[in-house]
Amino acid sequence: MCSAYIDARTTADPNCTFPNCKYSHDVKTYLENKEPDVDAECFVFKTLGHCPRGITCRFASGHLDENYRNLINTDIYTGVPQERNQLNKGVQIRLRKHEYDFTMADSACNLSFELMRQREEKEKIQNGIKEEDKSQNGIKDNDESQNGNKEEDKSQNGIKENDKSHNGIKEEDKSQNGIKEEDKSPNGIKNEDTSQTGLEEKKNEMPNNGNHMDVSDAKEISNEEIEPVENKSLELKPSEKADLSLETDLAQPVAKKPRLEEKSIGPVSDTDMIPLKPQEKKKLDWEDKLYLAPLTTVGNLPFRRLCKRLGADITCSEMALGLPLLQGHPPEWALVQRHQSEDFFGVQVCGCSPPQMSRVAQLLEEQVDCDFVDINMGCPIDLIYKKGMGSGLMIRKRPLEIISRTMAGLMSRPLTIKMRTGVFKDKNIAHLLFPKLEELGVSGLTIHGRSKEQRYTRLADWEYIKECRETVNIPVFGNGDILNYEDYYMKKENSGVSGIMLARGALIKPWLFTEIKERRHWDISGQERLDIVREFANYGLEHWGSDDRGLENTRKFLLEWLSFAYRYVPYGILKCPPQRINERLPVYRGRNELETLLSSPNAQDWLKITEMFLGKVKDGFEFVPRHKANSYS
């Protein structure tokens, strides 16, 4: 059907601007061949006063007049979009043509690389001083000490190196005439090859030889860092002075040679301009907030909107990959959309490349409305992990440092990171990363009490969550195995975290947020649960559309949620309440047929539930849950 006739208003006749339009303009014929409406009342029209799907809506009979024009209820229709962060067409074209200006992101990324190199150079200097302290006390490698003794014996006995070298004529002449080598070492003659090899080795061992530093280095090596090396020459044996003289000759230019400084335009350097000062960051109150976890596939906008109504304080988008965002890919941009009811909203991104993630940070800063940005460092999916993203980023220290520093400096909104305890189940590393991330400018951290290998098996390690929390002074959220308000307050008090993130617990019972805030076990009835399912379906039709395509998308995501929700057991029939998230329960019958239907593990029963609100499924339709986490294992 032609788009000009889909949403034809009563105030004007439809006008198609394409003379050779290949779509149908016969509205009456289209309606005669259209599948029957699911219901006479359209939720979108009832709520917003206008249904943009017009005659294609599967509930169209409620908002079409006798001429098949789309009605508008002017009493409630405002024309203000309910959802934000739509991909602008102009931005999409610039991204696809690589015309978007990422100069600021690239400069910040290069600066972060330079700061990391500078830190590594400083560490090399400190490590070199420590090694020389050891050599002063006689702690040397056996090979070097043996070679030193051999050279002394050779010099004292007048053994010439030309016996071991067929082309050693020049070496013999130099040893007889005492050229250069005798000036450096009066107590012995060293062969030229050995001295040259030692010179090259010492150049490689020096922390900075002037070839690896750029003119943009912000810090100069001070004389105090080199001074201990020079003072040690007073305590060395005469036979070791020749070696030290070479090292001192290399060290002196590094200490005394003034470095060139890159001049910036204006009174402020780029180092001060790119990163934002802490007081310029947007301040958010994280304490005692109920945080709905970013959930791939099932953490969509309708589900977040449902949880928000039931008591969630913080919501976060599904995980969006950095590269598709930079390519202007519409399905990826759909993941960061925000409903107006989400007053504390974050966007979670995933990536492995520092230059790519720095550009993502600039793009989010300029084009996306959110309160904070979260980096996914806990996804256990192998497809993500093997590319160095998700939990794979935990063991890539250098990229993690650049990504964290650059993104935190580019954005005016806080940067948070969600991670697991580590990659391997017997090696926790999160407590080592927490302090470093805080130093890099990360404003908040979330830790799931399991490793990448564990996925969702075994219980979450809340003792380790407490250990990690004690290493930093920024807000920390814990995550894992919360399914009732008793566990919530016990884990929160024992671990000392700022709040707790709810994931599978919210999928199994979205009213968990209400239970926690009211501190009670809600023995919810089957009809109340069905009303919540109906609410999700209505939100889905508003978000994905009420036409055939939107209806099937709503059905698909509703089925994904029901694959978790069936695991809830009514509180009133539990023998030992409350329910625990990893407890395997026997097959049971509910207090009525509706409870039994909602608790069925059979996907065919889930389809029956969707047919109550979205109409009959098409023949041959089958559903298989995408997530392994919906099972007990």
Salt bridges, closest charged atoms under 4 A:
ASP7 OD2 - ARG9 NH2 3.37
ASP7 OD1 - HIS50 NE2 3.25
ASP13 OD1 - ARG69 NH2 3.04
GLU35 OE1 - ARG58 NH1 3.60
ASP37 OD1 - LYS34 NZ 3.55
GLU41 OE2 - LYS46 NZ 3.76
GLU83 OE2 - HIS543 ND1 2.92
ASP106 OD2 - ARG359 NH2 3.01
GLU114 OE1 - ARG117 NH1 3.15
GLU120 OE2 - ARG398 NH1 2.32
GLU123 OE2 - ARG119 NH1 2.91
ASP133 OD1 - LYS232 NZ 2.56
GLU161 OE2 - LYS154 NZ 3.55
GLU192 OE2 - LYS174 NZ 2.67
GLU240 OE2 - LYS140 NZ 3.01
ASP243 OD1 - LYS190 NZ 2.76
ASP288 OD1 - LYS492 NZ 2.66
ASP313 OD1 - LYS517 NZ 2.88
GLU342 OE2 - ARG304 NE 2.74
ASP343 OD1 - LYS308 NZ 2.53
GLU365 OE1 - ARG413 NE 3.42
ASP369 OD2 - ARG84 NH1 2.83
ASP369 OD1 - ARG338 NH1 3.38
ASP371 OD1 - LYS282 NZ 2.58
ASP371 OD2 - ARG338 NH2 2.95
ASP382 OD1 - LYS452 NZ 2.92
GLU401 OE1 - ARG119 NH2 2.73
GLU401 OE2 - ARG405 NH1 3.22
ASP481 OD1 - ARG450 NH2 2.36
ASP481 OD1 - ARG504 NH2 3.46
GLU486 OE2 - HIS521 NE2 3.09
ASP487 OD1 - ARG580 NH1 2.55
GLU515 OE1 - LYS509 NZ 2.79
GLU518 OE1 - ARG520 NE 2.41
ASP523 OD1 - ARG591 NH2 3.07
GLU535 OE2 - ARG309 NE 2.47
GLU542 OE1 - ARG305 NH1 3.01
ASP548 OD1 - ARG58 NH1 2.89
GLU552 OE1 - ARG555 NE 3.32
GLU593 OE2 - ARG589 NH2 2.78
GLU595 OE2 - ARG591 NH2 2.78
ASP605 OD1 - LYS608 NZ 3.80
ASP619 OD1 - LYS616 NZ 3.96
